[in-house]
Amino acid sequence: MSKQILRESLAVRRLLEVNPAELKDDVVAINRVTKVVKGGKNLSFSALVVVGDNHGHAGFGMGKAREVPMAIKKGIEQAKKNLIQLNLKGTTIPHQVVGRYGSAQVLLKPAAEGTGVIAGGPVRKVMQVAGIHNVLTKSLGTSNPHNVIKATFAALLGLKDAAHVAETRTKTVEEITGKAKEKAAGEN
């Protein structure tokens, strides 16, 4: 998914009806940035933060400030503005999907109940705040946390539920999920 498409998808799927008291935040990465100017070096900090409510809503944001707590606070505020709703199937995802952003690729696979979150680093933090408890993931390409987070959200935005797919194909949900065949086989 290209950067422009990711921005447009995030803009379309933004949420406003999430209770702020339920939101959990998690810091993914903090970078110390030094800018060399005529008078010397200016130190500042950059924080990458993910926010979610454990019920299928998640967002990410980045904040920059002179001190770490202020950078984290700014990142949380931006993440709250970028909250999106995810299409989930219970405690896992409905189907396998690959998200791409820059040179980062993230593969997400649904997992059976009790598997847990098989993920590393930034992807694990997104899954935890979003409320996805059973998923298999693999991060391919770059390990840059900013690009990995954006690739993860690109993958999560690519998830479709059976009702949406059935509507676009003008079929019933049973035909899409294959339960119509199971019913027909059971009747015979």
FENWOUR-V140387 format. One record per pair of residues at least 24 apart in sequence whose ideal C-beta (glycine too) atoms are under 10 Angstrom apart, sorted by the first residue. I is the first residue (numbers start at 0). J is the second residue. Records with the same first field share a line. If there is no record, write none. Layout:
BEGIN
I->J  J
END
This chain:
BEGIN
0->97  98  99  100  149  150  152  153  154  156  157
1->99  100  101  153
2->100  101  149  153
4->153  156
5->98  99  100  149  150  152  153  156
6->149
7->156
8->83  152  153  155  156  157
9->58  59  81  82  83  149  152  153  156
10->81  83
11->83  156
12->58  81  82  83  84  85  86  152  155  156
13->58  80  81  82  83  84
14->52  56  57  58  79  80  81  82  83  84
15->80  82
16->56  82  84
17->50  51  52  54  56  58  79  82  84
18->52  54  56
19->50  52  79
20->52
21->51  52  53  54  56
22->50  51  52  53  56  57  58  75  78  79  82  128
23->49  50  51  52  53  57  127  128  129  130
24->48  49  50  51  58  60  71  72  74  75  78  79  124  128
25->49  50  51  59  75  78  121  123  124  125  127  128
26->67  70  71  74  75  124
27->59  61  74  120  121  122  123  124  125  144  145  147  148
28->61  74  120  121  124  143  144  145  147  148
29->62  67  70  71  74  144
30->61  63  70  144  145
31->67
32->63  70
41->65
42->66
43->67  69  70
44->68  69  70  71
45->70  73  74  145
46->70  71  72  73  74  75
47->71  74  78  121  124  144  145  147  148
48->72  73  74  75  76  77  78  79  124  128  148
49->74  75  78  81  121  124  125  126  127  128  129  148  151  152
50->74  75  76  77  78  79  80  81  82  128  129
51->78  82  83  85  124  125  126  127  128  129  130  131
52->82  128  129  130
53->127  128  129  130  131  132
54->84  85  87  129  130
55->83  84  85  86  87  129  130  131  155
56->82  83  84  85  128  129  130
57->81  82  83  84  85  124  125  126  127  128  129  130  131  151  152  155
58->82  83  125  128  129  152
59->83  121  124  125  128  145  148  149  151  152
60->148
61->145  148
78->128
81->152
83->129  152  155  156
84->129  155
85->125  129  130  131  152  155  156  158
86->155  156  157  158  159  160  161  162  163
87->129  130  131  132  134  155  158  160
88->131  133  158  160  161
89->131  132  133
90->114  116  130  131  132  133  134
91->116  131  132  133  134  135
92->126  129  131  133  134  135  136  154  155  158
93->158  159  160  161  163  164  176
94->157  158  159  160  161  164
95->135  154  158
96->153  154  155  156  157  158  159
97->137  139  150  153  154  157
98->122  147  149  150  151  152  153  154  155  156  157  158
99->139  140  146  149  150  153  154  157
100->140  141  143  145  146  147  148  149  150  151  152  153  154
101->140  141  143  145  146  147  149  150
102->139  140  141  143  146  150
103->138  139  140  141  142  143  144  145  146  147  148  149  150  151  153
104->137  138  139  140  141  146  147  150  153  154
105->136  137  138  139  140  146  147  148  149  150  151  152  153  154  155
106->135  136  137  138  139  150  154
107->131  134  135  136  137  151  154  155  157  158
108->134  135  136  137
109->133  134  135  158
110->134  135  136
111->135
118->151
119->147
120->144  147  148
121->145  146  147  148  149  150  151
122->147  148  150  151  154
123->151
124->148  151
125->151  152  154  155
126->151  155
129->155
131->155
END
